[in-house]
Amino acid sequence: MPNVFGSPHKGTEPRHEQVVFCQDEASGLRAIIAIYSTALGPSLGGTRFYPYGSEEEALTDVLNLSRGMAYKNALAGLDLGGGKAVIIGDPAIDKSEALLRAYGRFVQTLNGRYYTACDVGTYSEDMDVIARESRYVTGRTVEHGGAGDSSILTAFGVFQGMRAAAETVWGAPTLRGRRVGVEGVGKVGHRLVEHLREDGAEVVICDVNETAVERVRTLHPEVEVVPDKDAMVRSELDVYAPCALGGSLNDDSVPALKARIVCGAANNQLAHTGIEKSLADRNVLYAPDYVVNSGGVIQVADEIDGFDFDRAKARATRIFETTRKIFALASDEGVPPAVAADRLAERRMSEIGRLRGILV
């Protein structure tokens, strides 16, 4: 299922600046582009290609995801707002050059208010096709001046957030000797395992894809495998890292959770409003997902000015300090980290967005 779970700015109705429905009958394109905010600059967010059950379901997803991107980009320190797009259909069947180029035409009509990139069901090669019709495309292949696989800095950023959480709980920014469960070892998860093993952590993994599990086991035969997410949550862990689909922290999983820290790459990990308080009440430190998984958007955003990996990695390294700052703010204000992160993002959007009113 797509990630339509809890997202930033909880408890309020989203106020999106613009929602565009796109349709091209000849190519079969049905898409929705949602721009939540351009307070900090042009909106940036990926294009998700997914076989939604209905247009209503697709709309719910794109509204939630675009709002999340606004908060993610704000806390990543980017001068970019939040947007997202969804294409309704099965990418394995419906994706074509004509459809992608038709979509690119719609992106172009927004005249730079929205930059698109990869997401579930779309890849850098698809961005190259879309870019034949639009100038506002990032996340492209290396051959076309892009950064390529954004999972590299996504995993790196999650690891930085996890180090900050470890320092807050145990006094040192390392996972050495800690038992970390990684749920989902796909594009991002398997790279996170690499960082954890290099740091000296004990790693437990699970994934619905046996091939993904075997890839990790081939490189790291010492890694323990558990059958599924439920077994993972109930394991004796120090850190639980959700790196699969959203909604993994819910009314069933949180009471069973034995980990002291939750920090992973999955989007929208909180199944609904109130889960963040349940975690805090159980003394579980939650690293807000849209903060720690922002390495990918940092990587693709860097392409807009001409990609430089070292520059992008240096910016992703700051996820450690941002996460640390959020934990400190949460402690000072007596709120869960998820609430503190929302407040910090809203503050930046308000303070910096206000400057647009100064004429130059």
Secondary structure, DSSP 4 states (H G I P E B T S, - for coil): ----S--SSTTS----SEEEEEEETTTTEEEEEEEEE-SSSSEEEEEEEE--SSHHHHHHHHHHHHHHHHHHHHHTT-S-EEEEEEEES-HHHH--HHHHHHHHHHHHHTTTSEEEEE-TT--HHHHHHHTTT-S-B-S--GGGT----THHHHHHHHHHHHHHHHHHHHSSS--TT-EEEEE--STTHHHHHHHHHHTT-EEEEE-S-HHHHHHHHHH-TT-EE-SSHHHHHHS--SEEEE-SSS--BSTTHHHH---SEE--S-S--BSSTTHHHHHHHTTPEE--HHHHTTHHHHHHHHGGG---HHHHHHHHHTHHHHHHHHHHHHHHHTS-HHHHHHHHHHHHHHHHHGGGGS--
